[in-house]
Amino acid sequence: MDEDRFNMEVRKFLKKLGVTSQREIEDAVRRAVETGALAGNETLSAKAVVTVSGVDLEFTVDGEIVLN
C-alpha cells in the first residue's frame, strides 16, 4: 500500500465530507429559520455516521450546533 497516496485519498474524502456537510447543514438551518420552524437561538443535536466498506468500519460522531 502506498501510504502517501492512502493519506491523500483519506484527506480528500474528509474534505469532501466536511464541505458538503457544512453546506447541507447551513442550508437546512437557514430554511428552518426562514419558515419559522426554528427561532434561531436553539442548540441543535447533530450526529454523523461514517462507514467504510471492506474494512467493517462504522463510527458515529455526536455533537451540538449552537445557533446563538
MOSULCOR-V965381 format. One record per pair of residues at least 12 apart in sequence whose C-alpha atoms are under 7 Angstrom apart, sorted by the first residue. I is the first residue (numbers start at 0). J is the second residue. D is the distance in whole Angstrom. If there is no record, write none. Layout:
I:J:D + I:J:D
This chain:
39:66:6 + 39:67:7 + 40:66:5 + 40:67:5 + 41:65:6 + 41:66:6 + 41:67:7 + 42:63:6 + 42:64:6 + 42:65:4 + 42:66:6 + 43:63:5 + 43:64:5 + 43:65:6 + 44:62:6 + 44:63:5 + 44:64:6 + 45:61:6 + 45:62:5 + 45:63:5 + 45:64:7 + 46:59:7 + 46:60:6 + 46:61:4 + 46:62:6 + 47:59:6 + 47:60:5 + 47:61:7 + 48:60:7
